[in-house]
Amino acid sequence: MNDQTTHRIEQMLDENPVFLFMKGTPQTPMCGFSSNTVKILKDLIGDGFSSFNVLDDPEIREGIKAYGQWPTIPQLYVNKELIGGNDIISEMFNTGELHSLLNLPQPDRTPPVITISDEALNHIKEGLKDMGDHQLFLSVDDDFNTRFSLEMPKGYEIVADVGDLKVYMDIGTARRANGVEISWVDELQGSGLRIKNPNEPPAVQDLSVAELQDWLDTDVEDPKIYDVRSADKFAEGSVDQAVRLDKESIQDIEGMSKDTPLVFVCQVGQSSMSAAEYFRKKGFTKVFNLTGGYNAWNG
């Protein structure tokens, strides 16, 4: 590593007390490890950290590995001290060490209240007969994807009593799982667990052209309307007040209140559903997809 690269790294660390070298950006992480570290930092300090995309600069990408004698990306620095990569950050987040390092209150370790039907409990217990020293873990990620797994506890987990089962989880799951209801269903498609989570953001709502026009004609708060089509298609015409969904507008949305009404538009109403679902999973509670898309609006 040459002196110029060292100087660039040290300048970034001097100017930013919490700094993350990552793949991609906080808005668009380019690997799962970087994405998870960003989620942890945003959970704790919002936008109170800076970052550098090592994929944009091979010299920094290799130089930071030599600088901190740490072979992988991401790397988190706090007050110019290397803290570690994703695994270490995840563990420090769950133990509360990261909170202390960032001068934040310790995380709430209250176990969530989870209810389970007798039938679901019996089926789970049947599947746990030969688990050995492994324990039942529940994971609810920030997109509200939910799964059970068998793992060895690390000692910092939160443990909830679910029926007469002990269910282990990290602190993020504990916060997102309070009030979860677990039942067993027998359907034509098959049998299995059904998990109802009251914390999950409401489903994307279909919005007709007439309903959107009425909305825009009233005096109530107008929705933010985003067109997911290409720049060429957008230039040919779009819905009134629509903005093209690009990198800049995505950043704008991420800075908005979670109760901001968002409407997504594409040509026929299919591609826009993916964008709508993405922001729903980010916690936005008033998300709409324009039925029929621009074709219906322009018809």
N, C-alpha and C positions, 0 to 999 in steps of 0.2 A: 504494500500500500504506500503510495507516494504522499509527500507532505501536503500537497494540495487537497487530496481526498480527506486526509486527517483533519485539515483545517475546516473543510466544509462540514464534516460531521460534528466537530466541536462547536462550530458556530450555531448549528441547529440546536444542539443540546444547551448551549449557553442562553439562547433566546427563548427556550420553551421548557418549563419545569417538568411537564409530562409529555413525553414524546414517544411515538410509536413508529418504528420502521416496519413496514408491512408490504404485502403484495396487494396492489390495488389501492383504493381510497376508502375512507369510512363509508361513503355513499355506495360504492360498488367494490367490495372486497373481491379479490381474485383467488382466494383459497379459503378452505373451511377454517383453518387455524387462525388466519387473520380476521375472518368474519366473527369468530367466537370471541376473540380478544377485544375487538371493537365493541361488540354487544356488552361485554362486561364493563368496559370503560364508560360507554354511554349510560349504562344503568347507574353507574356511580357518580359521574361528573358531567353528564350530558356532552356538550361540545367543548368542555374545558380541557382538551388535549389537542396536540398537533401531531401531524404524521407526515411520512414521506413514502412515496410509492417506489420501491426498489426496482420494480419492473421497468421503470422509465430510465434507469441509470445503472448500467452494469458496474461502473466503478464504485458507486455507493453500495450496490448489492453485495459485491465481494468485500469491499472495504469495511463494512460494518461487522462482517463476520470476523475479520482480523482484529478490528478495533476492540471489540468486546470479548474476543476469543470465545465466541458462541457460534456454532455452525449453522443454525437454522433461522428462518424468518417465520413469524414476527419476533421482534425484540422490543421490549418496553423499557424505557429509561425514566426514572423519576429523580429530579434534581441531579442529573448527569450520572446517576448510578444505574448500571444495568440490573434490572429486576429479574428478567428471564423471558421465556417464551410462553406459548399458549398453555402448556400443561402446568407450569408453575403459577402463572397468573390465575388459572382456573382454581387451583388448590388454595391460593392465598385469598381469593374472593370468597370461597366457601368457609375458610377458617376465620375470616375477619381480619387477617393480617394486611390485606390490601386496603381495607377501610382505614386501619390505623396508619398505614404508610401515607395515605392521602388526607389524613386528619379529618376523617369522617366518623360519625357514630357507628357503633357496632351493628351488624345486621340483626333484624328480628328473627329469632330462632324458634318462634312459637309454631308448633306443629299445626298443619291445616286440619280443618274438620272435613272428613271424607266419609260419606255413607255408602253402604254396599248392600245389595239384596242378598238374602240367604242363598239363593240359587247361584249367583255369581261367586259368592264366597266359597261355596262348596266346590265349584269347578276350579277355582284358583288353587284351593288347598289340595285338590286331587293332582294338579300339575306340579306341586311343590314337594311331593313325597320323597323324591330322591335328590334333593338339592344339596345335601351335604352341608358344608360350612357357608355356602352362598346364601344371600338374603334377597328378598324381593325388593327391587328398586322400581320406583315410578319416576318417569321423566316427562315433564311438560315444557317444551321449549318455547321461545318467545313468539313463534308462529302458531302456538297452541297445538302442535303435533304431540300426541300422547302415546307413550309406549311403556310396557313393563319389561323388565329384564332381570336375570339372576346374576348378581355380582358379589364380590367380596367388599365389605365395608372398609373405608379408609379411616374412619374414626371421627370425621367432622360432619357426617350427615345429620339431617333432621329426621326423626323417627316418629311416624304417626301410627296410632292404633286404628286399624280399619277392621271392624269386627273383632275377631280374636287374632288378627294378623298384625305383625310389625312391618310397616312399609317404610323403606328408606328413600331419601331424596335429597337433592341439593337445595340451597336456599332459594334459588330462582324458581324451581319447581314448587317449593312450599308456598311461595307467594302466589303463584298462578293456580294452585290446586285447591285453594280453600273453597269449600262448598261443592266440590265435585261429587257427582252421584254415579255409582257404578251398578249396572244391572246386567242381566243375561237375557238375550233375545233369541228366539227360534223363528227364522224366516225362511222363505223359499230360497233365498240366496245362500242360506247356511246359518249356523248357530255361532254365537260368540258374545263377547263383552260389548256393552254399549256404555260409553262414558259421556256424561253430560256435564259440561263445564260452564258455569254461569259467568265466568270471567272472560270467556272468549268474545271478541267483538262481534256485533250482529252481522248476519249474512249480507252479502252484496244484494241490493235491491234493484229490480228491473224498473226502468223509467221510460215511459212512452214519449214519443215526440210531442204529443199534445200536453202531457204533464209537464215536460220541460218548458215548453212555450208558455204555459200558464204560470209556471214558477218565475220565469224571466219577466213576465208582465206584471207581477205583483210587487208590492213595496217591501216584502220581506227580504232577508239576506239572500243575495244571489249565490248560487253554487259556484265553485271553481271548476271550470270545464276544461278537460285535457283530451287532445286528439292524439292517439297513439300511432297514427299512420306516418309514412315517410314524408320528408320535407316536400318532395314533388307533389304528392297527393294533397298535402295540407295547403300548398300554394294554389291549388286548383279550386279550393273552397272548403269551408268547414262550418260547423255549428256556430251560431252567434256567440261571441265572447270567448270562444275556445282558444286555448294556447296549446301549441304543440308540446307533447311530452318528450323532453330531451334532458340532458344532464343537468342543465341549469334549473329547469322547472321541477325536476325531481328533488333537487336540493331545496328549492322553495317550499315544496310540499312538506318535506321532512322538518321544516322549521315552523310549521303551522300547528295550531291547536288541534288535538285529536277529534274534536267535535266539529271541525270545519266540513261542510258538505262538499263532497267531491263527485264529479260526474265524468265518466270516461267514455270516449267515442272512438270507433274505428269505422271501417267501410260498411260492415253488415252487423256489427254487434257481437263478434266472437273474440277477436284479438283483444278488444278492450276489456273483456271479462278477466283476462289474465292480469292485466294491470290493476283492475279494481280489486281483485283478490289479493294481490301483492300488498296493496296499501291497507286493506282490511286487516291482514295479518300483522301489519305494523301498528295496529291499535286504533286506526281511524274508525269511528262509529257510525258515520253517515256516508256510506259509499254507494254509488249508483252506477249502473251500466245502461247506456242508451239502447233500447231495443230497436233493432234494425239499423243502427248506426247512421252514418251520413246519408246512405241511400234513402232511408226512411225520412230523414230530415229534409232532404232535397227533393223528395218525391212529390 
